[in-house]
Amino acid sequence: MKVLMINGSPHAKGNTYIALHEMEQIFAGEGIETEIVHVGNKDIRGCIACHSCFEKGKCVFNDLVNETAPKFEECDGIVVASPVYYASANATLIAFLDRLFYSTHFDKTMKVGASVVAARRGGLSATFDELNKYFTICGMPVASSQYWNSIHGREPGEAQQDAEGLQTMRTLARNMSFLMKSIALGKEKYGLPEKEPACHTNFIR
């Protein structure tokens, strides 16, 4: 099994990474492979709603989004992690996720998602909610922990002092491992849930 981890921080080894690395160690113990994709320091533009991905099968902007798309399709779970800016996620990460989720048209049903947020003090819950919406619109189960998936620290390395935050990350990784393995067994025995044809409505008709 494999988990794709998206680091939305501009700092490759900052507090957001500390949270991901804490999870990595648990996944390794569970026999689950991980890969971290560092997004936060890349030049990634937002979606322009051109809909070219429906014709080309990939985003019209050939950058890290298209490089990550096959990894997203192959993984059993994805962890999206971000620092908090003005009670929101890093704008580069949001541009990346908008395009990644919109331009990949494979079925994401039952692929497990988890979001992780890091901040000096506040804005964690709002950012956590923001990131989880990418999963819940796609039929992806959201992994939870013993608390909201957050860790505190301002200067690089300070998150190592947040004992509860680190424990939250370890618990999240264990819960996510259990969920992915359980879903894999469920798919073998029962298959995926039945899907109805999509019914799209518009508020003006």
NORVEN-V470800 format. One record per backbone hydrogen bond with DSSP energy under -1.0 kcal/mol. CO is the residue of the C=O (numbers start at 1). NH is the residue of the N-H. If there is no record, write none. Layout:
co=CO nh=NH
co=CO nh=NH
//
This chain:
co=1 nh=33
co=2 nh=76
co=2 nh=77
co=3 nh=35
co=4 nh=79
co=5 nh=37
co=6 nh=81
co=7 nh=39
co=7 nh=40
co=11 nh=14
co=14 nh=18
co=15 nh=19
co=16 nh=20
co=17 nh=21
co=18 nh=22
co=19 nh=23
co=20 nh=24
co=21 nh=25
co=23 nh=27
co=24 nh=28
co=25 nh=29
co=26 nh=30
co=27 nh=32
co=28 nh=31
co=33 nh=3
co=35 nh=5
co=37 nh=7
co=39 nh=42
co=42 nh=44
co=51 nh=54
co=52 nh=55
co=52 nh=56
co=53 nh=57
co=61 nh=63
co=63 nh=67
co=64 nh=68
co=65 nh=69
co=68 nh=72
co=69 nh=73
co=70 nh=74
co=71 nh=75
co=76 nh=112
co=77 nh=4
co=78 nh=114
co=79 nh=6
co=80 nh=116
co=81 nh=8
co=82 nh=118
co=88 nh=85
co=90 nh=94
co=91 nh=95
co=92 nh=96
co=93 nh=97
co=94 nh=98
co=95 nh=99
co=96 nh=100
co=97 nh=101
co=98 nh=102
co=99 nh=103
co=108 nh=111
co=112 nh=78
co=113 nh=143
co=114 nh=80
co=116 nh=82
co=117 nh=151
co=118 nh=84
co=119 nh=153
co=123 nh=127
co=124 nh=128
co=125 nh=129
co=126 nh=130
co=127 nh=131
co=128 nh=132
co=129 nh=133
co=131 nh=134
co=132 nh=136
co=133 nh=137
co=135 nh=138
co=135 nh=140
co=139 nh=110
co=141 nh=113
co=148 nh=150
co=149 nh=117
co=151 nh=119
co=155 nh=158
co=157 nh=160
co=158 nh=161
co=159 nh=162
co=161 nh=163
co=162 nh=166
co=163 nh=167
co=164 nh=168
co=165 nh=169
co=166 nh=170
co=167 nh=171
co=168 nh=172
co=169 nh=173
co=170 nh=174
co=171 nh=175
co=172 nh=176
co=173 nh=177
co=174 nh=178
co=175 nh=179
co=176 nh=180
co=177 nh=181
co=178 nh=182
co=179 nh=183
co=180 nh=184
co=181 nh=185
co=182 nh=186
co=183 nh=187
co=184 nh=188
co=185 nh=189
co=186 nh=190
co=202 nh=205
//
